[in-house]
Amino acid sequence: MSQVEKKAGLLRRTSSSKKPLKEKVVLMYDEIFAKEDPAKNNPRFWDELFLMKVNLEYLESKLESVDGEEVQRIQDNINSLFHHCVQALGEEHQIKVVNALQTLCALFRGVHQKNKSASGFDIINMLMGFDKAEQRMKDLMERLDGLLCGDSSESLKSLCLKLLLCLVTVTDNISQNTILEYVMINSIFEAILQILSDVSSRGQHGYDAVVLLALLVNYRKYESVNPYIVKLSIVDDEPTLDVSMLLQYKDKEEENQGGFFSTLTSMVGSMFIADVDEKLSVQTNEAILLALYEAVHLNRNFITVLAQSHPEIDIPVTPTTPTPTTPTTPLGTTPPSLDMMNNPELPLDPNLQTSNLLITFLKYASIVMQDTKDEHRLNSARLCLIILTCIAEDQYADAFLHDDNMNFRVNLHRMPMRHRKKAVDKNIPSRPLVCAVLDLMVEFIVTHMMKDFPMDLYLRCVQIIHKLLCYQKKCRIRLHYTWRELWSALINLLKFLLSNETTLLAKHNIFHLALLVRNTHINTIYNEISSKDILVSTNTGQWKEAASKVTHALVNVRAIINHFNPKIESYAAVNHISQLSEEQVLEVVRSNYDTLTLKLQDGLDQFERYSEQPKEAAFFKELVRSISLNVRKNVSLNTLSQDVLLKEFSTIS
């Protein structure tokens, strides 16, 4: 018996000299791309079409091959195909719905691929006819909303989300996708939240739903009022906020209700990957980090969720294996509500360690920030620091971070370094969370002083420290922290800047960073700086003004050095000591502190608040572009096998 081969809709017998035969669906596609109305001679044409298994490859390639004149000739038929696809979404016959969804995806991709240089209006006109576009898109969004919110099968809901992701990412720049204007007018925000509020639906569709929302929030966010931004900023429903965040890698799923925030935290936890050597790596996922940023930045209610605690489940160490882009298993569960955790009747185990979203995020950031040489990891590290910046500026978050009654053991991951011993996890003390944030900043400072200096990340890092110290000064908080490590890190950073001044100045304004360090730690004795002051004050390059500011800012540093150095030397000479201990130096400082005269300097406890626009706009524009390209590459309707879908619905219909 001869073998039958199938390719792009052609059926060909290898042992026969006859012309290749075509699938019936391909013949029907050819009729659509002819000038005549395909339903003219066959009134049941459209009904029959959606009963046929879609040939995505052939349909997309056919759309891409159409030239300018042919577009005009077949536009009515393409418009009719789009219209009947939307109509088929309302059919009870599930196979028709599946085929209509897949056909719509092929239409969106094929038309955009062919007309990359065309205006958004021309693409809309080719797809659905500009005069009918508003009604067509209204009908489409209503049908998709109904499928997502109704009792449709999980496969259909997944297919709807794939279609929406396909639509959102067909252009490199999401803000140039004019069709999304109709997605703004006909919002599916509530449908997305409904998916994320159900634990079963969230487990299967949470990733796609969160990524979709993150992309929609970034559509022309600086140019017009984006309804998804407005709605996300006011989410405060009880099922969403009355839950703690994450029980990562739990074996059994608890039937608790969650929401958008719960899904985000589950996904942050799911990005951890450990290998058998206990050298943690991490799967960077900029789309989920972007969604987390938008929640923290736009919705102050989300800050309260950061603080909600639950029992901690250790992350198991497992071999690193490729992880699918779209999770296929539940990403996590929702712990008891905050009220339940505060219930005096709740039995509390003093040996039970608790955790929360912020701890999970800090652990994740400690891995991402270790290696910033890769572009995606650099973007992720920058986004982590931006998120921490927003947190450090929030009064509620700061109050929680510094609460002495809320102590946690946070096992941050540290980069292996030759000159320091490996930290022993068991010795980690239970402290307010601000200590873990400071530890993370210190860790970054001491591990990234390298030739390819990440200036932007250092600026953000020191700014976060400064904002936390400003809060402590404002609220008169005396934090029990190992300040020596922080001050040592800052001093070593200044030493690095000074010793590499010539090289760094060719690329960076190191004086801006030096000034930030000075504002962060004004009362340290900078012995290393005094000998280098002349370099700063005489610099005549492009950073002359910034250098002058640093020189002026160091007036108290020089006063401290000039005041205490002679007294320390005198103490050593009188007592015949070649090298003083720390206690002896402190004794000299305490004895002579009253005679020290310093110049009052204003503004040390003030800082510029974070603002996305205009400073960060370029970064987020490129980040969203990168995410969109990645989503487009990975979103394939073939991930839901057509054969599986058709088999599933053929037994139902």
Secondary structure, DSSP 8 states (H G I E B T S, - for coil): ---EEEETTEEEETT--S--EE-HHHHHHHHHTSSS-TTSS-TTHHHHHTTS---HHHHHHHHHH--HHHHHHHHHHHHHHHHHHHHHTT-S-HHHHHHHHHHHHHHHHHHHHHTTTS-HHHHHHHHH-GGGHHHHHHHHHHHHHHHHHTT--HHHHHHHHHHHHHHHTSSSSGGG-TTHHHHHHS--HHHHHHHHHSHHHHHHHHHHHHHHHHHHHTTTTTTS--HHHHHHHT---HHHHSS---BTT-SS-------HHHHHHHHHHHTEE--TTS--EE---HHHHHHHHHHHHH-THHHHHHT--EE-------------SS--S---B----HHHHT-TTS---TT--EE-HHHHHHHHHHHHTT---SHHHHHHHHHHHHHHHHHHH-HHHHHHHT-TT-EE---------TTS----GGG---EEHHHHHHHHHHHHHHH--SSS--HHHHHHHHHHHHHHHHHHHHTT------HHHHHHHHHHHHHHHHHTHHHHHTT--HHHHHHHHHHH-TTS--HHHHTTHHHHHT--STTHHHHHHHHHHTHHHHHHHHHHHHHHHHHHHHTT-SS--HHHHHHHHHHHGGG------S-TT-------TTTTHHHHHHHHHHHHHHHHHH--GGGS-HHHHHHHHHTT-
